[in-house]
Amino acid sequence: MPLDTEPDAHLLDAYSQAVIKAVNSVSPAVAHLRIIGTPRPDKKESGNGSGSGFLFTPDGYMITNSHVAGGAKEIRATFPDGAEYPAYLVGDDPDTDIALIQVHGHSFKPLALADSAALKVGQLAIAVGNPLGFECTVTAGVISALGRTLRTQSGRSVDDVLQTDAALNPGNSGGPLVDSSGHVIGVNTATILGAQGLCFAIAANTAQFVAMEILRHGQVRRSYLGLHAQTVQIPTRIVRALGRAATTGTRVISVAAASPADTAQLQSGDLLLTLDDIEITGMDHLHRHLNAERIGKTVALKVLRNGKLIDTAARLTERAKT
């Protein structure tokens, strides 16, 4: 049966037109990034890499992934019209896999960032990348899930990650995930190898927050407690005795000298239970509460040490630049 006689032909055409319109508006702002001098994992030598990035201000600021541009000595940005410009790393945040770079050239037409908190499961999602520098690659799908957690290369987990079935091709990392209006809803970041249809993007709200923090402060400001710890399972009898909802906690492994944790007299072996009466379920959970708002503030801590509950307090400082 010819396509135009099928009962759903008008729906397919509307879908196609939505994708085409979005791609046409988005693709001129998506660049291929050629990275020179990216540090290798062993830190002993440098190599080259590539990825995508997109403009989000008229004066050439671009968002991409930290794992694409972080530590780069030289960046070249090539747009679909063939124009190539030098770009410079402004800052990056491995904890959210977001980096900010700036292209030096003419005035640019940026993409608008949507409010990712308003996204709905099932809505159209279009992944755009520029792996070659002369034409964009496009895949389309839907938002499969919201609020996922993804562990970044820094070892920390980032919350509020978008899951989509729009396939991410090699070189698409750092490119935009957009809605049917061409507004950026996420930054393409990762696929799960061997798992078909599992692709992830850092939510636009997170990317915008990180970019603005880098512009204002050169980094994402976070508070510092000063301990090395691990997430552990708490025995059921102790959970019941404490009247605790969470069955996991944070076991202190070591405490940095002269740190807020040291001043609070935390010790190796302590089980950190609460911070400001919030049950801390593990290291990732603790990191979420060590935010900029708590810099310079005193927080109440409750720990379990040798079977005894101990209340203490720590005045948090700002985490040093890494």
PEQUIUR-V957948 format. One record per residue. N is the residue number from 0. BURIAL is # if it has 9 or more other ideal C-beta (glycine too) atoms within 8 Angstrom, else .. Layout:
BEGIN
n=(N	N)
burial=(BURIAL	BURIAL)
END
This chain:
BEGIN
n=(0	1	2	3	4	5	6	7	8	9	10	11	12	13	14	15	16	17	18	19	20	21	22	23	24	25	26	27	28	29	30	31	32	33	34	35	36	37	38	39	40	41	42	43	44	45	46	47	48	49	50	51	52	53	54	55	56	57	58	59	60	61	62	63	64	65	66	67	68	69	70	71	72	73	74	75	76	77	78	79	80	81	82	83	84	85	86	87	88	89	90	91	92	93	94	95	96	97	98	99	100	101	102	103	104	105	106	107	108	109	110	111	112	113	114	115	116	117	118	119	120	121	122	123	124	125	126	127	128	129	130	131	132	133	134	135	136	137	138	139	140	141	142	143	144	145	146	147	148	149	150	151	152	153	154	155	156	157	158	159	160	161	162	163	164	165	166	167	168	169	170	171	172	173	174	175	176	177	178	179	180	181	182	183	184	185	186	187	188	189	190	191	192	193	194	195	196	197	198	199	200	201	202	203	204	205	206	207	208	209	210	211	212	213	214	215	216	217	218	219	220	221	222	223	224	225	226	227	228	229	230	231	232	233	234	235	236	237	238	239	240	241	242	243	244	245	246	247	248	249	250	251	252	253	254	255	256	257	258	259	260	261	262	263	264	265	266	267	268	269	270	271	272	273	274	275	276	277	278	279	280	281	282	283	284	285	286	287	288	289	290	291	292	293	294	295	296	297	298	299	300	301	302	303	304	305	306	307	308	309	310	311	312	313	314	315	316	317	318	319	320	321)
burial=(.	.	.	.	.	#	.	.	#	.	.	#	.	.	#	.	.	#	#	.	#	#	#	.	.	#	#	.	#	#	#	#	#	#	#	#	#	#	.	#	.	.	.	.	.	.	.	.	.	#	#	#	#	#	#	#	.	.	.	#	#	#	#	#	#	#	#	#	#	#	#	#	.	.	#	#	#	#	#	#	.	.	.	.	#	#	#	.	#	#	#	#	#	#	#	#	#	#	#	#	#	#	#	.	.	.	.	#	.	#	#	.	#	#	.	#	.	.	#	.	#	.	#	#	#	#	#	#	#	#	#	.	#	.	.	#	#	#	#	#	#	#	#	#	.	#	.	#	#	#	.	#	.	.	.	#	#	#	.	#	#	#	#	#	#	#	#	#	#	.	#	#	#	#	#	#	#	#	#	#	.	#	#	#	#	#	#	#	#	#	#	.	.	.	.	.	.	#	#	#	#	#	#	#	#	#	#	#	#	#	#	.	#	#	.	.	.	.	#	#	#	#	#	#	#	#	#	.	#	.	#	#	.	#	.	.	.	#	#	.	.	#	.	#	.	#	.	#	#	#	#	#	.	.	#	#	.	.	#	#	#	#	#	#	.	#	.	.	.	#	#	#	#	#	#	.	.	.	.	#	#	#	#	#	#	#	#	.	#	#	.	#	.	#	#	.	#	.	#	#	#	#	#	#	#	.	.	.	.	#	.	#	#	#	#	#	#	#	.	.	.	.)
END
